[in-house]
Amino acid sequence: MTTTATTLSEARKNLEKLTDDVVDYGNHVIITKPQNRNVVIISEEEFISWQETMYLLGTEANRKNLDESLKQLEMSNLTTFSKEEWDKF
């Protein structure tokens, strides 16, 4: 994975290759524009992942639950549920 920067006019010329590299190799492309109105191209898969992360960390309650789960994992204090048990939740 690499991050590259290019101008808007260069991005237009190479858009297909830039977008293929973003998807195929996980690259990020910063397109520089006048007045520092830059944009970043990332893959849809990465965008969805970021959205999910933002959602999970979006509330204090979620952050506390995730922290507690990580502590339980570190202490091997885990509970395993069957599919049927999980479905009841």
Beta strands, then each sheet from edge to edge (+ up, - down):
strand 1: 3-7
strand 2: 28-32
strand 3: 39-41
sheet 1: 1+ 2+ 3-
end
